């Protein structure tokens, strides 16, 4: 599902380039549940942004679900983000003026579905996530755990190749965090490929495989 070879990325600091990712080799098979574990400043956010096609690498090759990302145009990267990646963020990134159903159907509307088509297509996911009785509510009326469920539902409706989760329990209390990690395991058992970025070892242990990132280099557990 993911094949990365020799990925390098740096940012200019004055007249010098500061290396962030150093010759990264990384692969994820279809159906895997992988945690990328690292402290602040380790390069994990930069790696997540490259996996999610939100940032470009300086060198190397990256294939996502058979697509050569390193050879893809900006318009093509937008298409990949919309069709192949389901994003789950720490701060949910829900639209506060929309109700839950409107938030969840957004990726399908971007693909060109009518609202009626999108609503019909997402009802199974809404039921799976236990949100059926919340779809008319606004995000402000939900708990943190419920908001994250909405974020997960929005990521799932487009049937992406991978779910990319950035510190998905970071804004949650301990109980809600455990519930979200349990949900991730259930989604993985259903066949979803999940890549989770975290700084928390206990969160990482919920995945089936852990990869550590230290000073821009990956080390397999």
trRosetta pair geometry for C-beta under 8 A, 3 or more apart (Angstrom, degrees):
i j d omega theta_ij theta_ji phi_ij phi_ji
1 28 5.2 -52 68 99 105 89
1 29 6.2 96 6 179 96 17
1 30 4.7 132 -51 -73 110 61
1 32 7.4 -151 29 27 131 102
1 64 7.2 6 161 -156 62 57
1 65 5.8 0 -150 -75 65 69
1 161 6.0 168 -155 162 105 106
1 162 6.0 124 159 -66 130 109
1 193 5.2 -177 -141 -151 177 169
2 26 6.7 -26 128 119 117 92
2 27 6.0 172 94 -149 74 41
2 28 4.0 37 37 35 111 99
2 51 6.8 -5 -133 -138 141 101
2 62 7.8 -25 -163 -163 81 84
2 63 7.4 152 -157 85 35 63
2 64 5.9 0 -106 -109 69 69
2 162 7.0 30 -47 -62 111 154
2 195 7.3 38 -16 -60 155 144
3 27 5.2 12 -108 -111 59 94
3 61 7.6 -18 118 117 94 96
3 62 7.2 160 87 -152 59 39
3 63 4.2 5 55 53 105 105
4 7 5.0 -24 178 -29 115 127
4 24 5.8 -16 131 116 130 98
4 25 6.3 174 99 -146 79 31
4 26 4.3 13 49 51 120 85
4 27 6.9 -156 27 -67 68 55
4 51 7.9 -68 -57 -90 136 82
4 60 6.7 23 -174 156 83 129
4 61 7.3 168 -150 90 42 56
4 62 5.0 1 -107 -107 79 80
4 63 7.9 -157 -67 29 43 62
5 25 5.7 22 -119 -115 51 83
5 60 6.0 178 90 -165 52 89
5 61 4.7 0 55 56 101 97
5 62 7.8 -165 25 -71 64 46
6 23 5.6 -32 -136 -142 57 68
6 24 7.5 76 170 57 5 49
6 25 6.9 25 -41 -72 44 82
6 59 6.6 -57 134 125 100 93
6 60 4.1 -171 97 -113 70 87
6 61 6.7 47 50 15 97 77
7 21 5.6 -30 120 135 95 135
7 23 7.3 118 57 -154 45 14
7 24 3.9 -34 58 57 102 102
7 25 7.7 167 11 -66 87 34
7 26 7.4 -33 15 16 132 105
7 47 7.9 100 112 -121 144 83
7 50 6.6 121 -169 144 140 160
7 57 5.0 -92 -151 -131 89 143
7 59 7.5 166 -143 89 32 55
7 60 3.7 -153 -89 92 45 171
7 61 7.9 -111 -70 43 76 34
7 62 6.6 53 -88 -65 119 105
8 19 7.1 -51 -165 -143 96 102
8 21 5.9 -179 -142 95 30 85
8 22 6.4 29 -117 -122 83 32
8 23 6.2 11 -72 -58 93 48
8 24 7.5 170 -66 9 41 83
8 57 6.6 101 62 -178 45 98
8 58 4.9 -61 101 65 88 107
8 59 4.7 11 44 51 109 93
8 60 5.8 151 9 -28 67 113
9 19 7.7 115 85 -158 41 60
9 20 5.1 -43 99 63 89 105
9 21 4.2 42 35 33 94 109
9 43 8.0 139 68 -154 109 109
9 46 5.7 -176 98 165 141 127
9 50 6.6 -137 -51 -61 151 137
9 55 7.3 65 -145 131 146 121
9 57 5.3 -93 -70 -134 99 62
9 58 5.3 158 -105 -3 44 95
10 17 4.3 77 122 165 136 102
10 18 5.5 174 -165 82 97 41
10 19 4.4 -55 -91 -101 115 43
10 20 5.5 161 -106 3 45 80
10 21 7.8 -132 -56 37 57 64
10 58 6.1 1 23 -31 78 151
11 17 7.0 161 81 -154 19 70
11 18 5.6 -19 63 56 73 96
11 20 6.3 46 -4 -32 92 124
12 15 7.7 -20 -166 -131 101 13
12 16 7.3 147 -153 84 61 32
12 17 5.6 -45 -94 -98 56 66
12 18 7.5 127 -139 11 7 80
13 16 5.6 -27 68 75 84 83
13 17 7.3 122 18 -130 76 17
13 18 4.5 49 -8 -27 125 116
19 22 5.6 58 157 -78 128 95
19 216 6.2 139 135 136 90 175
20 43 5.0 147 166 -116 79 99
20 46 4.8 64 139 12 138 175
20 216 5.4 170 153 -103 34 122
21 24 5.1 -38 178 -25 112 124
21 43 5.2 139 -78 -172 70 134
21 46 5.8 -148 -38 111 107 125
21 47 6.0 127 -95 -75 129 85
21 50 7.4 -37 -16 -5 165 152
21 57 7.5 -69 72 -129 139 95
21 216 4.8 -163 -108 -160 27 96
22 215 7.6 -6 12 127 131 78
22 216 4.4 85 -2 121 93 114
22 217 5.3 -37 65 -71 107 86
23 60 7.9 166 -128 -85 40 122
23 217 7.4 7 63 -113 83 90
24 47 6.7 168 -126 -114 166 112
24 60 7.1 14 56 -125 81 165
24 216 7.7 -103 -60 169 103 70
24 217 7.3 -165 -89 -129 72 43
24 218 5.6 82 -139 -9 85 116
25 218 7.0 -133 59 55 57 130
26 47 7.8 87 -15 -163 165 123
26 211 7.1 91 -128 174 105 168
26 218 5.8 145 -77 -49 102 174
28 32 5.1 -143 -168 62 83 135
28 34 5.4 -113 -114 2 112 146
28 162 7.3 66 102 -110 144 135
28 193 6.5 112 143 -174 119 119
28 195 6.1 -71 -90 -76 165 112
29 32 4.9 101 60 -31 74 118
29 193 7.9 -148 103 -119 42 119
30 193 5.7 -86 -146 -68 44 128
31 188 7.4 101 -173 -169 60 76
31 191 5.7 -55 -108 -152 95 58
31 192 7.7 100 -120 74 49 18
31 193 5.8 -49 -39 -79 17 81
32 193 5.9 33 48 -138 64 85
32 194 7.6 -127 106 47 56 60
32 208 6.7 -132 -162 67 69 121
32 209 6.3 -24 -172 20 113 131
33 184 7.0 121 -147 152 129 101
33 185 7.3 49 -141 -108 173 55
33 188 4.2 -13 -63 -119 129 150
33 193 7.6 -159 -74 -154 51 40
33 194 4.6 16 -124 57 76 107
33 196 7.6 18 -178 -4 77 110
33 207 4.8 -158 132 -148 90 76
33 208 4.6 91 62 10 96 99
33 209 7.0 143 83 22 56 81
34 194 7.1 177 30 95 58 64
34 195 5.2 -9 68 -114 99 69
34 196 7.1 -180 93 26 49 72
34 207 5.8 69 -154 -180 11 138
34 208 7.4 -54 -74 61 48 77
34 209 4.8 -30 -110 76 76 104
34 210 7.6 158 -162 -91 63 23
34 211 6.3 14 -178 1 110 109
35 196 4.8 -28 -108 73 72 102
35 197 7.8 151 -161 -92 62 17
35 198 5.9 -33 -163 29 109 113
35 203 7.2 159 -136 117 142 78
35 204 3.8 162 132 -142 153 77
35 205 7.9 -43 20 -25 160 21
35 206 7.5 103 -56 60 136 71
35 207 3.7 -173 -23 8 100 150
35 209 7.2 177 24 89 69 52
35 210 5.0 -18 67 -111 102 71
35 211 7.2 178 89 29 52 66
36 44 5.6 159 128 -140 112 106
36 47 6.6 -137 171 99 159 137
36 48 7.4 -170 66 -68 144 89
36 195 6.8 25 -13 -179 107 92
36 196 7.1 -176 23 88 70 48
36 197 5.1 -21 66 -107 105 66
36 198 7.4 138 74 26 55 62
36 211 5.3 -24 -108 74 65 98
36 212 7.9 134 -164 -113 54 16
36 213 5.9 26 179 -17 98 116
36 218 7.9 -61 -136 -119 100 105
37 44 7.8 -78 142 -99 9 145
37 198 5.9 -22 -107 77 68 82
37 199 7.2 110 -160 -128 66 23
37 200 7.9 -107 -133 61 98 31
37 201 6.5 61 -153 -97 142 59
37 204 4.3 3 -79 -95 122 155
37 210 5.6 4 -6 -167 126 103
37 211 7.0 162 20 80 78 42
37 212 5.1 -40 74 -104 95 65
37 213 7.1 169 77 18 41 74
38 42 3.4 -134 167 83 123 155
38 43 6.9 -47 139 53 163 67
38 44 4.1 171 56 -46 123 124
38 199 6.5 -56 87 -107 39 68
38 212 6.2 122 -76 -168 80 62
38 213 3.8 -46 -61 65 144 89
38 214 6.5 -160 -126 -67 104 48
39 42 5.2 114 58 -36 62 117
39 199 5.6 73 -115 -144 39 107
40 199 6.6 -1 -41 -102 67 146
42 213 4.8 122 140 110 118 93
42 214 5.8 -56 -146 -110 112 30
42 215 6.6 -58 -143 -37 66 29
42 216 7.2 -171 168 -45 52 43
43 46 5.1 -56 -163 45 66 115
43 47 5.8 69 139 -25 85 102
43 213 5.5 -122 70 161 95 127
43 215 7.3 44 -10 156 120 14
43 216 4.1 116 -50 -95 156 61
43 217 8.0 84 42 -6 150 34
44 47 5.5 -53 -146 38 34 113
44 48 6.3 39 153 -22 66 103
44 197 5.3 144 161 -157 113 109
44 199 7.6 -176 44 -73 156 76
44 213 4.9 154 -75 60 85 143
45 48 5.5 -49 -147 35 33 114
45 49 6.4 35 153 -21 64 104
45 166 7.7 60 -119 -144 77 119
45 197 7.2 109 -87 169 49 152
46 49 5.7 -53 -149 34 32 112
46 50 6.6 28 153 -16 64 104
46 55 6.7 -79 -155 79 66 157
46 216 8.0 -10 63 -114 136 88
47 50 5.8 -56 -151 37 33 108
47 51 6.3 34 152 -18 67 105
47 197 7.7 161 81 -107 99 123
47 213 6.4 -139 -2 -104 152 159
48 51 5.6 -54 -145 38 32 111
48 52 6.0 18 158 -6 66 114
48 164 6.8 136 -159 178 90 117
48 166 5.8 91 -177 -97 157 103
48 197 4.7 -31 -78 -56 131 154
49 52 5.9 -62 -140 50 27 104
49 54 4.4 -90 -158 74 78 103
49 55 3.8 40 134 7 117 118
50 53 7.6 36 -176 -75 32 30
50 54 7.7 -91 -60 51 22 67
50 55 5.4 -61 -71 76 63 92
50 56 7.4 81 -117 -145 85 9
50 57 5.5 62 -136 -61 132 90
50 62 6.9 -148 160 -87 103 162
51 62 8.0 -148 -103 -158 47 135
51 64 7.9 126 -163 -92 61 124
51 164 6.2 164 115 -121 115 135
51 195 6.4 -106 163 107 155 157
52 81 6.7 54 170 -117 76 95
52 85 5.6 138 -137 176 69 160
52 87 6.5 61 -138 -95 130 108
52 164 5.2 -178 -84 114 101 167
53 64 7.5 -82 -50 2 114 161
53 69 6.1 -129 -96 -147 102 124
53 72 7.9 -30 -136 80 124 139
53 77 4.5 -174 174 -162 117 94
53 80 5.0 110 -31 91 173 123
53 81 5.1 -136 77 -64 119 90
53 85 6.8 -172 21 -6 108 149
54 81 7.2 87 -67 -101 75 132
57 60 5.1 -67 146 50 150 106
57 62 6.6 139 -4 -20 140 127
57 70 6.6 -44 50 -105 118 99
60 70 6.8 -149 98 -91 59 143
61 68 7.2 -48 -162 -148 93 91
61 70 5.2 -102 -129 11 49 150
62 68 7.6 114 79 -164 53 48
62 69 4.2 -41 97 56 104 119
62 70 5.2 124 32 -39 80 94
63 66 6.5 -1 178 -122 107 11
63 67 6.6 155 -157 71 64 38
63 68 5.7 -30 -99 -96 80 51
63 69 6.7 -173 -98 1 22 86
64 67 5.3 -26 67 58 76 95
64 69 5.3 56 3 -48 107 119
64 80 6.5 85 81 -165 139 129
64 84 6.0 107 136 138 119 147
64 85 7.8 -27 179 -59 146 103
64 161 6.8 131 164 86 90 149
64 162 7.6 -92 -159 4 105 126
65 84 5.5 -148 25 -147 143 128
65 161 4.0 -83 -65 -131 141 162
65 162 7.7 -149 -45 -19 111 94
67 72 6.7 34 160 -67 109 134
67 80 6.3 -160 97 -105 157 121
67 84 7.3 -118 19 -57 139 167
68 71 4.2 17 116 28 118 112
68 72 6.6 166 95 -39 64 88
69 72 5.3 -53 -149 13 38 124
69 77 7.2 74 -155 -105 86 89
69 80 6.8 93 -110 -139 95 176
72 76 3.9 -130 -175 103 99 131
72 77 5.5 131 115 -59 118 74
72 80 6.7 37 158 -25 166 136
73 76 4.5 100 52 6 73 105
73 77 7.1 -130 99 -8 40 85
74 77 5.6 -49 -147 31 34 113
74 78 6.7 39 152 -21 63 99
75 78 5.7 -49 -155 31 35 114
75 79 6.7 36 148 -18 64 104
76 79 5.5 -53 -152 35 36 114
76 80 6.5 39 149 -21 67 102
77 80 5.5 -48 -147 34 36 113
77 81 6.4 39 153 -21 65 102
78 81 5.8 -53 -151 34 31 112
78 82 6.5 23 154 -14 64 110
79 82 5.9 -61 -149 40 30 107
79 83 5.9 -5 166 6 68 118
80 83 6.5 -76 -133 51 23 89
80 84 5.0 -34 -166 31 67 122
80 85 6.8 46 143 -5 76 106
81 84 7.5 -37 -72 50 10 80
81 85 5.5 -46 -140 48 46 119
81 87 7.8 4 -169 -35 91 120
82 107 6.4 165 -158 -155 77 91
82 110 5.7 -127 -140 115 130 129
82 111 6.5 163 155 -73 122 84
82 158 7.1 -140 164 -150 61 162
83 111 7.2 104 -86 -102 88 115
83 158 6.5 -136 -130 166 39 126
83 160 7.2 147 146 -114 33 75
84 160 5.6 87 167 -157 23 85
84 161 4.3 -6 -162 13 83 114
84 162 7.0 28 154 22 78 80
85 160 5.3 72 -140 -163 3 140
85 161 7.1 -30 -68 50 49 86
85 162 5.9 -13 -116 67 67 88
85 163 8.0 126 -166 -112 57 22
85 164 5.5 -5 -166 1 105 122
86 107 8.0 -39 -115 -78 78 170
86 154 7.8 156 -159 108 97 60
86 155 3.1 99 170 178 105 85
86 156 5.9 57 -144 -65 160 35
86 158 6.4 175 -85 53 95 102
86 160 3.9 -165 -28 18 89 143
86 162 7.1 -153 29 102 78 44
86 163 4.6 -31 73 -108 110 68
86 164 6.9 160 76 20 51 70
87 93 7.9 -11 116 52 117 144
87 155 5.8 -150 55 -107 33 108
87 164 5.6 -24 -107 70 59 98
87 166 7.6 -1 -167 -2 87 106
88 148 7.5 59 -170 -164 107 83
88 151 5.3 106 -139 135 74 109
88 152 5.6 23 -110 -89 127 65
88 155 5.1 -49 -59 -40 85 156
88 163 6.3 24 -9 179 118 99
88 164 7.0 176 25 87 76 46
88 165 4.1 -16 70 -110 116 79
88 166 7.0 177 89 22 61 65
88 168 5.2 11 128 -104 118 115
89 92 6.2 -115 77 -21 93 7
89 93 4.8 53 46 -5 145 114
89 151 6.5 -120 39 -159 70 141
89 166 5.4 -2 -124 56 56 111
89 168 7.8 134 114 -102 8 65
90 166 5.7 -80 -25 109 88 86
90 167 4.1 2 -79 88 120 103
90 168 6.6 -128 -90 -96 56 23
90 170 4.1 -15 -141 51 119 125
90 171 5.4 123 167 -18 80 103
91 171 6.0 108 -95 -46 54 152
92 139 7.2 144 131 -150 146 134
92 147 4.6 -39 -106 152 153 111
92 148 6.2 -108 -92 -84 97 53
92 150 7.1 41 -159 73 114 102
92 151 4.7 -130 -141 -60 68 129
92 171 7.5 -86 -24 59 92 150
93 151 7.0 92 48 -118 77 113
94 98 7.5 -132 171 64 85 102
94 103 5.0 -4 -148 -136 93 148
94 139 4.4 145 106 -87 141 147
94 147 6.2 -115 -9 -157 142 97
94 150 6.1 31 -92 108 134 132
94 151 6.7 -103 -57 -73 96 85
94 154 8.0 178 -100 -24 82 152
95 98 4.2 48 89 14 112 116
95 102 7.3 -78 68 113 122 106
95 103 5.7 -173 34 -100 88 91
95 106 7.5 126 -5 -70 128 144
95 139 7.7 157 74 -14 35 133
96 138 6.7 45 -177 178 59 109
96 139 5.5 -93 -116 48 58 120
96 140 6.3 52 -153 -38 98 101
97 138 7.6 -31 -140 -136 18 119
98 102 3.7 -128 -173 96 109 125
98 103 5.0 143 103 -56 124 76
98 106 7.9 57 145 -61 173 114
98 138 7.5 141 88 -128 32 76
98 139 7.9 46 71 -19 70 102
99 102 5.1 94 53 11 68 105
99 103 7.2 -129 101 -7 35 90
99 135 6.7 66 141 155 113 53
99 136 5.4 -36 -165 -159 147 32
99 137 6.2 128 -152 72 90 25
99 138 5.8 -75 -105 -80 58 55
100 103 5.7 -55 -151 35 32 112
100 104 6.3 28 155 -19 67 108
100 131 6.3 -148 155 175 144 124
100 134 5.3 46 2 126 168 88
100 135 4.8 -123 78 -135 109 39
100 136 7.2 -24 30 11 97 14
100 137 5.5 32 -19 62 115 76
100 138 7.6 -159 -37 -107 72 14
100 139 7.2 132 -82 -70 73 62
100 142 7.4 96 -81 -49 120 139
100 150 5.4 -111 -145 -117 96 127
101 104 5.8 -58 -147 36 31 109
101 105 6.3 19 162 -13 67 110
101 119 6.6 25 -180 -120 119 96
101 122 7.7 144 -151 90 75 133
101 126 7.4 1 -105 -100 79 147
101 135 4.0 51 -52 -177 101 103
101 136 7.1 6 -2 -72 115 44
102 105 6.3 -61 -142 38 27 102
102 106 7.2 56 155 -55 58 86
103 106 6.2 -31 -167 -18 33 116
103 139 7.1 82 -51 -59 156 108
103 150 5.9 31 97 169 136 121
103 154 6.0 -69 140 -78 83 130
104 122 5.4 144 132 170 116 152
104 125 7.4 176 -177 97 129 121
104 126 6.5 77 151 -81 173 100
104 131 7.9 148 -63 104 148 154
104 135 7.7 -62 14 -129 134 94
104 150 6.4 -110 -69 -162 95 79
104 153 4.9 -32 -124 117 118 112
104 154 4.8 -131 -126 -81 52 74
104 157 6.0 115 168 -37 87 144
105 108 5.2 -64 -169 46 69 113
105 109 5.8 72 135 -28 90 101
105 113 7.9 -111 -177 85 101 126
105 115 6.8 74 136 -144 154 66
105 118 3.9 93 -162 142 114 124
105 119 6.0 -31 -88 -72 144 57
105 121 8.0 110 -126 62 91 98
105 122 5.6 -132 -88 -1 77 151
105 157 7.0 -116 -108 147 42 169
106 109 5.7 -58 -147 34 33 111
106 110 6.5 35 157 -21 67 103
106 154 6.5 10 41 -147 102 115
107 110 5.6 -51 -152 32 35 115
107 111 6.8 35 150 -19 63 104
107 154 6.4 128 -9 179 113 79
107 157 6.0 151 59 74 117 107
107 158 4.6 -80 129 -47 135 124
108 111 5.5 -52 -153 34 37 114
108 113 4.5 -25 158 35 93 138
108 117 7.3 -151 156 107 124 88
108 118 3.7 151 101 -125 131 103
108 121 5.9 157 -125 71 155 137
108 122 6.7 -131 -13 -47 147 113
108 157 5.9 -74 -40 131 112 123
108 158 6.5 -166 -70 -83 71 81
109 112 7.8 111 -180 -24 32 9
109 113 6.1 -85 -90 64 37 83
109 115 6.7 14 -95 -87 111 64
109 118 5.6 -26 -57 -62 72 161
111 158 7.0 150 -38 -123 139 110
113 117 4.2 -133 -171 91 102 119
113 118 4.4 131 107 -59 131 87
113 121 6.9 -70 -146 6 164 143
114 117 4.6 94 53 7 79 103
114 118 6.9 -148 90 -5 40 88
115 118 5.7 -58 -146 39 31 111
115 119 6.1 34 156 -23 67 106
116 119 5.9 -51 -145 33 28 111
116 120 6.5 26 156 -16 62 106
117 120 6.0 -59 -152 38 29 109
117 121 6.2 26 154 -20 65 112
118 121 5.7 -59 -145 37 30 112
118 122 6.3 12 163 -11 66 113
118 157 7.8 52 -167 160 84 139
119 122 6.4 -69 -145 40 25 99
119 123 6.9 44 158 -50 62 95
120 123 6.3 -38 -155 -5 31 115
121 157 6.6 94 118 -174 99 100
122 125 5.2 -58 -164 44 65 115
122 126 5.8 71 138 -28 85 102
122 153 7.2 82 -174 167 110 102
122 157 4.4 -14 -109 -126 102 127
123 126 5.4 -52 -145 36 36 115
123 127 6.3 36 156 -19 66 103
124 127 5.7 -55 -151 37 31 111
124 128 6.3 36 150 -23 65 106
125 128 5.4 -51 -145 34 34 115
125 129 6.3 20 159 -9 66 109
125 153 5.1 131 141 -151 108 85
125 156 5.0 168 -141 100 131 120
125 157 5.2 -129 29 -87 164 74
126 129 6.2 -64 -147 44 27 102
126 131 4.9 -95 -164 72 76 103
126 132 5.8 110 134 -81 101 60
126 135 6.2 15 -158 -79 143 120
126 153 6.0 61 -91 -152 55 142
127 130 7.7 38 179 -70 32 29
127 131 7.8 -101 -69 47 19 68
127 132 5.4 35 -99 -62 65 115
128 153 7.9 154 69 -108 93 92
128 156 7.9 -99 76 120 136 161
129 149 4.8 144 175 -180 113 102
129 150 7.7 139 138 -77 149 34
129 152 6.2 163 -116 87 132 108
129 153 4.6 -91 0 -72 162 108
129 156 7.8 172 -51 31 123 145
129 183 7.5 50 -127 -152 75 136
130 149 6.8 -60 61 -167 91 153
131 134 4.8 -76 -164 51 72 112
131 135 6.3 96 139 -64 94 76
131 146 7.4 126 -108 -160 94 89
131 149 5.9 174 -64 127 114 120
131 150 6.5 119 -117 -84 151 72
131 153 6.1 -56 12 -50 151 157
132 135 6.7 -29 -160 -21 29 110
134 137 4.9 -51 -169 23 71 124
134 142 6.5 65 -165 -94 134 113
134 146 6.4 -154 -140 -170 167 127
134 150 7.8 -108 114 -73 130 108
137 141 4.3 -120 -172 78 112 131
137 142 6.2 120 120 -53 135 92
138 141 5.2 95 59 1 71 104
138 142 8.0 -143 99 -9 44 91
139 142 5.8 -64 -157 29 43 113
139 147 5.8 64 -155 -114 94 105
139 150 7.1 -133 -105 63 90 163
142 146 3.8 -127 -172 94 110 124
142 147 5.0 144 102 -57 125 75
142 150 7.0 79 106 -18 177 131
143 146 4.7 95 52 8 76 103
143 147 7.0 -134 96 -6 40 87
143 176 6.9 -150 137 -98 117 139
144 147 5.6 -53 -148 34 32 113
144 148 6.5 30 155 -18 65 103
144 171 5.9 -148 -156 122 127 93
144 172 4.9 174 127 -108 126 71
144 173 6.9 125 57 1 137 80
144 176 5.6 93 88 131 99 170
145 148 5.8 -54 -151 35 32 109
145 149 6.6 37 149 -21 64 102
145 172 6.0 83 -76 -136 71 122
145 173 7.9 -59 -46 42 103 85
145 175 7.8 -55 -63 105 143 80
145 176 3.3 -134 -70 -143 111 112
145 179 5.6 35 -151 68 132 136
145 180 6.6 -144 -139 -49 82 98
146 149 5.4 -49 -151 32 37 115
146 150 6.7 41 149 -20 65 99
147 150 5.6 -50 -155 32 35 114
147 151 6.5 38 147 -19 65 103
148 151 5.2 -47 -149 35 39 117
148 152 6.4 42 150 -20 67 101
148 168 6.5 106 -157 180 125 88
148 169 7.9 40 -129 -96 164 49
148 171 7.8 170 -66 67 115 102
148 172 6.4 -32 -25 -67 148 128
148 176 7.3 123 25 162 134 112
148 180 5.3 -30 121 -101 143 132
149 152 5.6 -51 -147 36 34 112
149 153 6.3 38 152 -21 65 103
149 180 7.6 -134 -66 -102 70 86
149 183 7.3 -145 -107 -115 86 173
150 153 5.6 -51 -147 35 32 113
150 154 6.4 35 153 -20 64 104
151 154 5.8 -52 -149 35 29 112
151 155 6.5 30 151 -19 62 106
152 155 5.6 -55 -151 36 33 113
152 156 6.2 29 153 -20 67 110
152 163 7.8 23 -143 -151 79 136
152 180 7.6 180 -46 -145 140 92
152 183 6.7 38 168 130 175 137
152 187 7.6 -131 -177 -59 124 154
153 156 5.7 -60 -146 37 30 110
153 157 6.5 41 160 -42 66 98
154 157 6.3 -40 -146 7 28 112
155 158 7.8 -76 177 30 32 96
155 160 6.8 -59 172 10 75 134
155 163 5.6 80 145 -130 132 94
156 159 7.4 31 174 -76 57 41
156 160 7.6 -109 -122 16 30 92
156 163 7.3 -7 -80 -91 72 120
156 187 7.4 -115 -97 -137 128 131
156 192 7.6 -53 -117 -106 99 143
160 163 6.5 126 74 -70 122 56
161 193 6.6 -17 152 49 59 131
162 193 4.6 -63 -110 98 73 109
162 194 7.1 149 -167 -97 77 22
162 195 5.9 12 177 4 127 105
163 187 7.1 19 -1 132 160 142
163 192 5.7 26 -7 166 121 120
163 193 6.9 164 18 88 73 54
163 194 4.7 -19 67 -109 106 74
163 195 7.3 173 86 29 55 61
164 195 5.3 -9 -112 68 68 100
164 197 7.8 25 -180 -11 80 103
165 168 4.1 -26 -179 -46 117 124
165 184 7.3 -50 -24 -108 165 131
165 194 6.6 5 0 -168 116 98
165 195 7.2 175 26 89 73 48
165 196 4.4 -15 68 -113 110 77
165 197 6.8 -168 95 24 58 69
166 197 5.0 -4 -121 55 57 118
167 170 3.7 20 155 -32 112 131
167 197 6.3 -46 -36 96 63 85
167 198 5.8 126 -100 -108 59 64
167 199 7.1 3 -100 6 109 87
168 180 5.8 -159 133 150 111 138
168 184 7.5 125 78 -64 157 133
168 196 6.5 -71 2 -138 115 107
168 198 7.9 -58 21 -78 73 105
169 172 4.9 -76 -161 43 64 118
169 176 7.6 162 -142 106 86 79
169 177 3.6 73 -160 -136 123 99
169 180 5.5 179 -86 66 91 135
169 181 6.6 -12 -60 -46 137 98
169 198 7.8 19 37 -116 97 124
169 200 7.5 -76 72 46 116 149
169 203 5.6 -162 40 -115 132 129
170 198 8.0 -170 -60 -127 97 82
172 176 4.0 -126 -172 94 116 113
172 177 4.4 156 94 -63 120 77
172 180 6.5 161 0 -4 172 136
173 176 5.1 83 54 17 76 104
173 177 6.8 -138 94 -11 34 94
174 177 5.6 -58 -148 35 27 116
174 178 6.5 29 156 -20 64 103
175 178 5.9 -53 -153 32 31 110
175 179 6.6 32 150 -19 63 105
176 179 5.5 -52 -151 34 37 115
176 180 6.5 36 152 -20 67 103
177 180 5.8 -54 -149 34 32 109
177 181 6.5 28 154 -14 66 106
177 203 7.3 -77 177 -99 119 104
178 181 5.8 -57 -147 40 32 109
178 182 6.3 37 152 -22 66 105
179 182 5.7 -53 -149 35 30 114
179 183 6.5 33 150 -21 63 105
180 183 5.5 -52 -151 34 34 115
180 184 6.6 39 149 -23 64 100
181 184 5.4 -44 -149 30 37 116
181 185 6.7 39 151 -18 63 99
181 203 6.7 -144 -89 -143 132 70
181 206 4.2 -88 -171 -134 121 169
182 185 5.8 -52 -155 34 34 111
182 186 6.6 34 148 -18 65 105
183 186 5.5 -54 -149 37 35 113
183 187 6.3 35 152 -19 67 105
184 187 5.7 -54 -146 37 31 110
184 188 6.3 33 153 -20 65 106
184 194 5.9 114 -167 -152 102 169
184 196 7.2 23 -155 -65 154 137
184 206 6.6 79 74 133 126 127
185 188 5.6 -53 -148 36 31 113
185 189 6.5 36 151 -21 64 103
185 206 6.4 -107 -56 176 108 98
186 189 5.6 -51 -150 33 33 113
186 190 6.7 32 149 -18 63 104
187 190 5.5 -55 -154 35 36 113
187 192 4.5 -25 153 36 92 140
187 194 6.8 94 97 -57 113 129
188 191 7.7 159 -177 18 32 8
188 192 5.6 -88 -92 66 40 83
188 193 7.9 73 -124 -102 79 19
188 194 5.5 -75 -82 6 103 124
188 208 7.3 178 162 -16 154 119
194 207 7.4 -144 99 -120 111 99
196 203 7.5 -132 143 145 136 104
196 204 7.4 -177 97 -111 116 60
196 207 6.0 -153 38 -71 123 127
198 203 4.6 -136 -169 94 159 128
198 204 5.3 -161 73 -63 127 84
200 203 4.0 66 86 11 111 112
200 204 6.6 176 92 -14 57 85
201 204 5.4 -55 -146 37 34 115
201 205 6.4 44 154 -31 66 100
202 205 5.7 -44 -152 21 32 117
203 206 6.2 -45 -174 11 42 112
204 207 5.9 -46 -173 20 53 112
204 210 5.0 70 161 -117 115 116
205 210 7.3 -17 -87 -62 44 134
207 210 6.1 130 74 -72 118 70
209 221 7.2 173 -173 45 60 111
210 221 4.1 38 78 -11 97 146
211 218 5.5 -7 172 -163 115 106
211 219 7.1 155 -168 74 66 40
211 220 5.7 -36 -114 -105 81 54
211 221 6.7 -121 -84 -9 31 85
212 218 7.2 143 80 -157 48 52
212 219 4.7 -20 66 63 99 95
212 220 7.9 -166 23 -79 77 6
212 221 6.5 104 -19 -63 96 82
213 216 7.2 13 -179 -109 98 12
213 217 7.0 161 -152 77 62 31
213 218 5.6 -30 -96 -95 74 63
213 219 7.7 169 -86 19 27 74
214 217 6.0 -31 69 62 70 83
214 219 6.4 1 16 3 110 120
